[in-house]
Each structure stands twice: as structure tokens, then as C-alpha cells.
Amino acid sequence: MNDDALRLFFALRCPPRLAEAITTWRDDLQLQGRPVATANLHLTLVFLGQQPLTQLPTLLSLAASVQVPAFDLHLDHLGRFNSGLLYLAPNQPPEALQDLAQGLRDTLLDTGINLDDRPFRAHLSLLRRCPRLPADATPSFDWPVSHFALFASEQSAHGSHYRQLQQWPLRPKESP
């Protein structure tokens, strides 16, 4: 990897207790594949790819300008992409989640940062190279989301590690 660039993404890091519960549930399914490490469980909001270190102050400033209320995320759908990636997702993504991802994306694009054009698809990766979707798995995990963060993806002999660079709080929840 280039020493003057980082592979970056904005994401929601899964809280440690919830990550442990999800990992235990996933492991109990006894599926083949390469499990995502518990410490790496997250929901990507925007993938930035390789970015020069000189871009970091701009990214930190842009993220601080995004204002979205905190929300509850209910992960109740287990899916599998054609690539073999097994994931958890909300059946009904909260509007605030969509607003957060879109707000970040719009802000980045407005400043001339190039992003891929794939639509946002809220999911938490569980297992890579999974050959099948289990028939009777019924996930139900609740995640109170109160902040988002910028991460650097770093590779080592032990695999990927996601290092949090900075996080930003979401506004207090709005009353119904």
C-alpha cells in the first residue's frame, strides 16, 4: 500500500456486545465460508477507496457537517449476495440511515471526491465465500445508532483490520 494514501470508508461500527452476540449467532449456523472477524463487524455508509493523506482534513471537516438524528437499526434479514457474501440487513431501513448515507455521499460528491456509483445497500457482512443461505435462520438484532465514523482499512499477514480514525455523534433522537 502507498504510504501517502489510505483506503477509507465511512461506517457504523457494530457495538462490541452486539458484535459478540451476532458472531455467536452466526457461528451457531455452522456454515462454510470465511467469517468476518468480530472486531470488523460494521455497516458501510460510503466507501472512498484509496485517498491521499492530504485529503484527510477535508474528509474530517465534511463529515462533521452532516447532521442526522440518532436512530434504531433492527437487523432482521439474512441474505446472501451472488458473490457468496452472507450478510445481515434491516427489512425496513430507517429513514435516518438512508439520510446519513446519502448526506455523506452528496457532501463528498459536491467537493469533487470521486465515488463509485453503486447504490447504498445497508448490510453487515458476516461470512465470505458462503456457499448457501440457511433455510431456517431468523435473525433479530437491535442496534441503537448514535454515531458514525471514518475508518482506514489496513492489511496485514493476519487479514484486514479496520482502524477508526475519528467518529461523530448523531443528533439526539427526534420525538415521534
NORVEN-V941217 format. One record per backbone hydrogen bond with DSSP energy under -1.0 kcal/mol. CO is the residue of the C=O (numbers start at 1). NH is the residue of the N-H. Records with the same first field share a line. If there is no record, write none. Layout:
# NORVEN-V941217
CO=NH ; NH
This chain:
# NORVEN-V941217
2=5
4=53
6=51
7=153
8=48 ; 49
9=151
10=45 ; 46
11=149
12=43
15=19
16=20
17=21
18=22
19=23
20=24
21=25
22=26
23=27
24=28
26=29
27=30
34=128
37=40
38=41
41=14
43=12
46=10
49=8
51=6
52=55
53=56
55=59
56=60
57=61
58=62
59=63
60=64
62=65
63=66
68=171
71=145
73=143
75=141
77=89
79=87
81=84
84=130
85=81
86=126 ; 127
87=79
88=124
89=76 ; 77
94=98
95=99
96=100
97=101
98=102
99=103
100=104
101=105
102=106
103=107
104=108
105=109
106=110
108=113
109=112
124=88
126=36
127=86
128=34
141=75
143=73
145=71
146=170
148=168
149=11
150=165 ; 166
151=9
152=163
154=161
156=159
159=156
161=154
163=152
166=150
168=148
171=70
